[in-house]
Amino acid sequence: MTIDVPAPADTSNTPFGRDLTRRGLALALANTTDMAPTTLRVPLHYYRDEKLAEIEETQVLRRTPLPLLASAQIPQPDDYTVRTVLDDSLLITRDPDGVAHVLLNYCRHRGAMPACGSGNARRFTCPYHAWVYDNTGRLRGIPGKAGFDDLDRSTHGLVELPSEERHGFIWAVLDADAPFDLDTHLGSFDAELARWNYQDFQYHEERFLESTVSWKGALEAFAEGYHFPFVHGNSVIGQNTIANTHVYDEYGPHHRIGFPFNWITDLADGEPDESWDDPGQYMGVIYWVYPNLILANSPVGVEVIDILPAGAATKCTVRHSWMARFPATTGEQTELYDGIFAQVHAAVRDEDFAMLPQCGEGVRRGQHDHMVIGRNEIGVQHMIRVMAERLGVALR
């Protein structure tokens, strides 16, 4: 069967099923990849400037809807968990009616933290003076209430951040006074995320990393397959995936990349059938959810890779979790999923984040004025162009 190599898609309304499989197969057979028109030169200060890092946090990360938590982490009424995001302690709850809330975890009396860990509870008691809040954030109890008899309890609950639950994630902005418009933020990407039904996935596990590399540079590692044979040559990523080959599509500030598996070339021996309708069987489908999230889909689950700065331009934190596409119903299946996540996490920890600190050192110490991003790194170029536009950084 002869398949022509199509041009890279440049619209947001890109088909998913057979079209994506066909494009991946054509690129694999031709030993090529979707490419950008030119190389891109990026000034080193894009990654290492501390003033720029401050703008990123205050104007981008704190004012853009972030998918803070998978819905599956708090599946039942009264479930909750506490997360630290950009040094803010967040209490994320599901109330008795099943509605999710994102609350700043700071008592309105003296600022201590009413909640810790995760679990199932309707009330949270501040450890300092035992003020009590419910899981919608309302102030329910004040010991020695005579000392606060002029206080309007209705206006002294935990501060709630603007949020919405959609596509299996709880989204919020970290600035309580910032506008929140998830429709505009997602645009046509909304329908792309909807196709996966992440709300039906089973949450499995999460692990954390810290690294001495820019959070932007860390995210870029998941937007190209150029490094696969060199960094991942001894793991399933390098062994199962065709290097330097990917199908690329943009959705406004977000993007989708399909990294074909080796066995996609087996399709060349026959005509398209129903299996072509699920390209996830033939390629790793990776999303960048602007600004800070990677969703790495495999045939059996999705890696959720949440990367944020850690107090400096060239330091970052990574929250790596995994959700099963087909919920485990037996101990054997759970054990299988344990092994899958251990394997993919080892690749991220011992391969990607063994190499990335070297990139961070090069950014900090380099005396050249720019780095070069190849035409074959079209996803990386897109990430940089989107962020640079918002930060006012000139590229060439």
Secondary structure, 3 states (H helix, E strand, C coil): CCCCCCCCCCCCCCCCHHHHHHHHHHHHHHCCCCCCCCCEEEECHHHHCHHHHHHHHHHHHCCCCEEEEEHHHCCCCCEEEEEEECCEEEEEEECCCCCEEEEECCCCCCCCCCCCCEEECCEEECCCCCCEEECCCCEEECCCHHHHCCCCHHHCCCCECCEEEECCEEEECCCCCCCCCHHHHHCCHHHHHHCCCHHHCEEEEEEEEEECCCHHHHHHCCCCCCCHHHHCCCCHHHHHECCCCCEEEEECCEEEEEEEEHHHHHHHHCCCCHHHHCHHHCEEEEEEECCCEEEEECCCEEEEEEEEECCCCCCEEEEEEEEECCCCCCHHHHHHHHHHHHHHHHHHHHHHHHHHHHHHHHHHHCCCCEEEECCCCHHHHHHHHHHHHHHCCCCC
